[in-house]
Each structure stands twice: as structure tokens, then as C-alpha cells.
């Protein structure tokens, strides 16, 4: 089983901390409203500019590669060592 790596397109809006902004400011920045959403024309325009709202598929990463990458972490080795020490003391 392979896991697909998803790549994200850089976007100026993705750099903003939207969770810190008032709702009115967020709706204004995106040109929409909570009651009416986007107009059909605006939705068609954004679809033509940005394409469909889909994640792009990246290269597949095997589970062995994921495991190898995790084993490069010092924290993982500390946890493995603690498990070995605690298992031997029982």
C-alpha cells in the first residue's frame, strides 16, 4: 500500500491567519457572503482561473520510506530506548 503525497499550491491567501480575523473581514477578502455565497458568474470565473477544488496527487510514498524517515528522529529513538528500559525492569 502506498500513500500519496499531496502538494499544495502556494497562494497569498494561504499565508494569512484567517482564524484570527473577524468573519466580516474574511468574507470581504474572499468576495463572498455567509448568506448568499458566490454568484454563478464569480464561481465560474474562479473555476476558470484556479481550476477545480481538488488536491493534486504527488508521488506515492511507500510505508517503508515513511518508517525510515520516522526512524531518523531523535525523539523516536528516545521513546524506543525508554520502552526497552521499562520492559527490562518489570
C-alpha positions as CSV (number, residue, x, y, z in Angstrom):
1,X,0.0,0.0,0.0
2,X,1.4,3.4,-1.0
3,X,0.4,6.7,0.5
4,X,0.0,9.6,-1.9
5,X,1.9,12.8,-1.1
6,X,-0.3,15.8,-1.6
7,X,1.3,19.1,-2.8
8,X,-0.2,22.4,-2.0
9,X,-0.2,25.3,-4.4
10,X,1.3,28.5,-2.9
11,X,-1.2,31.2,-2.5
12,X,-1.0,34.7,-0.9
13,X,-4.3,33.9,0.9
14,X,-2.9,30.8,2.4
15,X,-0.3,32.8,4.3
16,X,-2.9,34.8,6.2
17,X,-4.0,33.5,9.7
18,X,-7.7,33.5,8.8
19,X,-8.7,32.0,12.2
20,X,-7.6,35.3,13.8
21,X,-9.7,37.5,11.6
22,X,-13.3,38.7,12.1
23,X,-15.8,36.9,9.9
24,X,-16.7,40.1,8.1
25,X,-13.1,40.7,7.1
26,X,-12.7,37.1,5.9
27,X,-15.9,37.3,3.7
28,X,-14.8,40.6,2.3
29,X,-11.3,39.3,1.5
30,X,-12.8,36.4,-0.4
31,X,-15.6,38.4,-2.0
32,X,-18.4,36.4,-0.7
33,X,-21.1,36.5,2.0
34,X,-22.4,33.9,4.5
35,X,-26.0,34.2,3.3
36,X,-25.5,34.2,-0.5
37,X,-22.1,32.6,-1.2
38,X,-20.6,33.3,-4.6
39,X,-22.7,34.3,-7.6
40,X,-22.7,31.9,-10.5
41,X,-20.6,34.3,-12.5
42,X,-18.0,34.6,-9.8
43,X,-17.9,30.9,-9.2
44,X,-17.4,30.3,-13.0
45,X,-14.6,32.9,-13.1
46,X,-12.8,31.3,-10.1
47,X,-13.2,27.9,-11.6
48,X,-11.6,29.1,-14.9
49,X,-8.8,30.9,-13.0
50,X,-7.9,28.4,-10.4
51,X,-9.3,25.1,-11.7
52,X,-11.5,22.7,-9.7
53,X,-11.2,22.4,-6.0
54,X,-9.2,19.2,-6.0
55,X,-6.0,18.1,-4.3
56,X,-3.1,17.4,-6.7
57,X,-1.6,14.0,-6.4
58,X,2.1,13.9,-5.7
59,X,4.5,11.0,-5.9
60,X,3.5,7.9,-3.9
61,X,5.5,7.2,-0.8
62,X,5.9,3.6,0.4
63,X,5.3,2.7,4.1
64,X,8.9,1.7,4.3
65,X,10.0,5.2,3.3
66,X,7.7,6.7,5.9
67,X,9.2,4.3,8.6
68,X,12.7,5.1,7.5
69,X,12.0,8.8,7.8
70,X,10.5,8.4,11.2
71,X,13.5,6.5,12.5
72,X,15.7,9.5,11.7
73,X,14.0,11.4,14.6
74,X,15.9,11.6,17.9
75,X,12.5,11.6,19.8
76,X,11.6,8.2,18.3
77,X,14.9,6.7,19.5
78,X,14.4,8.2,23.0
79,X,10.9,6.6,23.1
80,X,12.3,3.2,21.8
81,X,15.0,3.4,24.5
82,X,12.5,4.2,27.2
83,X,10.4,1.3,26.1
84,X,13.4,-1.1,26.3
85,X,14.4,0.1,29.7
86,X,10.9,-0.1,31.1
87,X,10.3,-3.5,29.6
88,X,13.5,-4.9,31.2
89,X,12.7,-3.5,34.7
90,X,9.4,-5.5,35.1
